[in-house]
Amino acid sequence: MMPLIFRTSHDAIHVDKETGTSVDYHIFDEYEIHINQVRPHTVQEWHSHARIIETLLVTKGKLLCRYQKEDGTDKREMIKGDKKTYRP
């Protein structure tokens, strides 16, 4: 049986980025959880992941997500409760 893991914000690695995003990183051997707080009008730098699937869950407000696809770029506006999974 897999162990049950309890984590709080005190267990996270906290980073305030110059771009206006605050992130709490919860790092595990096989996955990561990033809890981001993004200020209005903030633009996050383009990035990619070689081995993980990124799932966005908006819990407050709205987010304009721009992402790359094989045939170019696309965008989607997300609001609280929407979920978008990106698979590389």
Secondary structure as UniProt FT lines:
FT   HELIX           9..11
FT   STRAND          13..16
FT   TURN            18..19
FT   STRAND          21..27
FT   STRAND          32..38
FT   TURN            40..41
FT   STRAND          54..57
FT   STRAND          62..69
FT   TURN            70..71
FT   STRAND          72..79
FT   TURN            80..81
FT   STRAND          83..86
//
